[in-house]
Amino acid sequence: MLKKGKRQRKLKGTVEELKSIENRLSIILEDLKEKIEKLKNERAELIEEIDALKREEKRRKGFLENEIDFLREEIEELKKTLGKS
């Protein structure tokens, strides 16, 4: 009979320990879910920022290409003008 009581106390202690572990794991799981959600939001913001930078790059590239074309035409005009003098 004494052995049965010890086994029950040991089993009860084990069950309590398992419940404690389960509670800690539940807290860790919730924390991880929050962190994952934050990372997803941050990722979406970064993708949006990258897209904005790409659009700005295209805009600037177009502007610079136009500026280069204009300067080339101006050089050609100067060459013609200086060649005629």
Backbone bond lengths (Angstrom), bond angles and torsions (degrees), N, CA, C in turn:
res aa  C-N    CA-C-N  psi(-1)  N-CA   C-N-CA  omega(-1)  CA-C   N-CA-C  phi
1 M - - - 1.447 - - 1.520 110.56 -
2 L 1.309 117.84 -37.34 1.458 122.46 179.64 1.515 110.81 -63.96
3 K 1.319 116.24 -38.63 1.459 120.51 179.00 1.525 110.98 -64.52
4 K 1.321 116.02 -37.99 1.447 120.26 -179.46 1.526 110.39 -64.15
5 G 1.301 119.16 -40.86 1.460 123.64 178.33 1.514 111.46 -64.18
6 K 1.341 115.94 -42.45 1.469 120.15 178.13 1.524 110.89 -62.95
7 R 1.339 114.38 -41.52 1.457 118.88 179.84 1.521 111.02 -64.51
8 Q 1.332 116.10 -39.96 1.460 119.96 179.95 1.534 110.46 -66.27
9 R 1.346 116.83 -41.77 1.469 119.76 178.25 1.525 110.15 -65.29
10 K 1.323 115.62 -41.46 1.459 119.63 178.76 1.533 110.13 -63.87
11 L 1.325 115.97 -42.52 1.459 120.67 178.92 1.525 109.96 -64.75
12 K 1.332 116.80 -42.43 1.466 120.77 178.69 1.525 110.57 -62.03
13 G 1.328 116.72 -41.46 1.466 121.23 177.24 1.519 111.77 -63.42
14 T 1.313 115.46 -39.50 1.461 120.26 178.78 1.516 110.46 -66.19
15 V 1.324 117.52 -42.72 1.464 121.98 179.05 1.522 109.49 -62.47
16 E 1.325 117.35 -44.52 1.465 121.04 179.11 1.527 110.94 -62.73
17 E 1.305 116.42 -40.70 1.467 120.85 178.29 1.524 110.68 -63.85
18 L 1.332 116.08 -41.57 1.463 120.31 178.12 1.530 111.29 -64.62
19 K 1.335 117.02 -39.53 1.466 120.39 177.10 1.523 110.64 -63.73
20 S 1.324 116.22 -39.84 1.459 120.42 178.21 1.531 110.67 -63.77
21 I 1.299 116.03 -43.60 1.467 120.99 177.80 1.528 109.79 -62.54
22 E 1.326 116.44 -43.17 1.459 120.59 179.15 1.525 110.80 -60.96
23 N 1.325 117.06 -42.57 1.465 120.51 178.61 1.527 111.30 -62.39
24 R 1.321 116.60 -44.39 1.469 120.09 179.04 1.522 110.70 -63.48
25 L 1.321 116.96 -41.18 1.461 120.59 178.51 1.526 111.27 -65.32
26 S 1.319 117.22 -36.69 1.469 120.73 177.15 1.519 110.69 -63.43
27 I 1.327 116.61 -41.12 1.472 120.88 177.61 1.518 110.39 -64.12
28 I 1.325 115.96 -44.49 1.466 120.64 178.88 1.529 110.05 -61.82
29 L 1.329 116.83 -41.98 1.459 121.08 179.79 1.525 111.20 -61.96
30 E 1.318 117.46 -45.38 1.461 120.70 178.47 1.522 111.14 -62.42
31 D 1.323 116.06 -41.57 1.466 120.39 177.82 1.520 110.84 -61.42
32 L 1.319 116.50 -43.36 1.467 120.56 178.95 1.529 111.26 -64.79
33 K 1.332 117.22 -39.04 1.467 120.53 177.85 1.522 110.64 -61.40
34 E 1.330 116.72 -42.68 1.462 120.83 178.35 1.526 111.09 -63.16
35 K 1.329 115.79 -44.22 1.461 119.94 -179.99 1.522 111.15 -63.72
36 I 1.326 117.27 -40.28 1.465 121.13 178.56 1.519 110.08 -63.00
37 E 1.333 116.56 -42.85 1.465 120.43 179.67 1.532 110.45 -63.16
38 K 1.323 116.77 -42.63 1.468 120.31 177.62 1.524 110.62 -61.61
39 L 1.318 116.80 -42.23 1.468 120.43 179.76 1.529 111.24 -65.66
40 K 1.323 117.22 -37.79 1.468 120.02 176.98 1.525 110.33 -62.53
41 N 1.332 115.99 -43.87 1.466 119.73 178.98 1.526 110.88 -64.05
42 E 1.321 115.84 -43.25 1.467 120.20 179.26 1.528 110.49 -63.03
43 R 1.317 116.56 -39.75 1.463 121.29 179.03 1.526 110.01 -62.18
44 A 1.326 115.93 -44.87 1.471 119.92 179.73 1.530 110.38 -61.90
45 E 1.327 116.64 -40.99 1.470 120.04 178.42 1.519 111.35 -64.72
46 L 1.325 116.46 -40.61 1.463 120.17 179.24 1.525 111.47 -66.09
47 I 1.320 117.16 -40.29 1.466 120.64 178.03 1.525 109.49 -62.58
48 E 1.325 115.97 -41.82 1.464 120.20 178.12 1.532 110.86 -62.69
49 E 1.317 116.03 -42.02 1.469 120.42 178.99 1.528 111.13 -65.33
50 I 1.321 116.93 -40.84 1.465 121.25 178.39 1.525 110.18 -62.59
51 D 1.325 116.28 -43.18 1.471 119.95 178.48 1.524 111.05 -61.53
52 A 1.326 116.69 -40.95 1.470 120.32 178.54 1.530 110.10 -63.99
53 L 1.316 116.84 -40.70 1.472 120.36 178.34 1.528 111.33 -65.40
54 K 1.316 117.02 -38.22 1.471 120.28 177.44 1.525 110.96 -64.17
55 R 1.349 116.05 -42.07 1.469 119.13 177.98 1.532 110.20 -62.80
56 E 1.320 117.14 -42.56 1.467 121.37 179.00 1.524 110.35 -63.55
57 E 1.323 116.65 -39.53 1.468 120.72 178.78 1.526 110.37 -62.05
58 K 1.323 116.84 -44.40 1.472 120.35 179.21 1.516 110.61 -63.25
59 R 1.326 116.57 -40.98 1.462 120.31 -179.91 1.527 110.37 -63.06
60 R 1.323 115.52 -47.24 1.473 119.50 -179.76 1.519 111.73 -65.97
61 K 1.319 116.13 -38.75 1.461 119.98 178.99 1.529 110.10 -60.56
62 G 1.318 116.15 -45.74 1.464 120.46 178.44 1.516 111.55 -61.02
63 F 1.321 116.50 -43.76 1.458 120.80 178.83 1.523 110.72 -61.03
64 L 1.339 116.80 -46.74 1.467 120.17 -178.70 1.525 111.71 -66.00
65 E 1.331 117.22 -38.15 1.461 119.66 177.34 1.526 110.61 -62.59
66 N 1.320 116.90 -41.07 1.470 120.68 177.24 1.526 110.61 -64.62
67 E 1.305 116.07 -41.59 1.474 120.74 179.13 1.525 110.72 -62.69
68 I 1.329 116.64 -42.03 1.467 121.07 178.66 1.529 110.07 -63.43
69 D 1.320 116.51 -45.62 1.467 120.00 178.22 1.533 111.00 -59.02
70 F 1.317 116.36 -43.58 1.456 120.95 178.60 1.529 111.18 -61.11
71 L 1.330 116.32 -44.88 1.468 120.35 -179.80 1.524 111.17 -65.67
72 R 1.318 118.20 -37.15 1.466 121.27 177.86 1.539 110.09 -63.92
73 E 1.310 114.89 -43.13 1.470 118.60 178.47 1.526 110.36 -63.53
74 E 1.308 115.47 -39.71 1.468 120.15 179.49 1.528 110.41 -65.12
75 I 1.319 117.57 -40.28 1.464 121.53 177.41 1.519 110.02 -61.99
76 E 1.329 116.55 -44.68 1.459 120.52 178.98 1.529 110.89 -61.07
77 E 1.304 117.93 -42.12 1.461 121.84 177.91 1.523 110.63 -63.59
78 L 1.328 116.93 -41.28 1.474 120.37 178.71 1.532 110.83 -65.14
79 K 1.335 115.73 -40.51 1.459 119.19 178.16 1.535 110.35 -61.96
80 K 1.322 116.77 -43.61 1.460 121.04 179.43 1.534 110.32 -63.86
81 T 1.314 114.91 -43.39 1.464 118.94 -179.42 1.517 110.82 -65.12
82 L 1.318 118.08 -44.01 1.467 121.51 -179.16 1.533 110.66 -71.45
83 G 1.304 116.47 -31.16 1.471 119.77 179.02 1.520 111.69 -70.42
84 K 1.320 117.73 -29.11 1.452 121.46 -179.87 1.514 111.82 -79.15
85 S 1.322 116.46 -24.47 1.478 119.45 -176.72 1.479 113.49 -72.18
